[in-house]
């Protein structure tokens, strides 16, 4: 039995299948985690209801919903303006 083991080649260490992350990727990941933590903390603090006049109705909504909807509309507007400016250039 000992001779059977001696005939087998030595096991080579397996190289990591995943390549190491660059410092830039690590910094981005840390930044995203910090931003997510701040967003969650901000959402938990802003839970009170506020009266909002939506386009078709008026109702009470959590403040964080109002903030998120406003940010989403702003981000969509920004993307629209960037795409429009790129089309004018070409």
Secondary structure as UniProt FT lines:
FT   HELIX           2..7
FT   HELIX           23..45
FT   STRAND          49..53
FT   STRAND          58..62
FT   HELIX           63..89
//
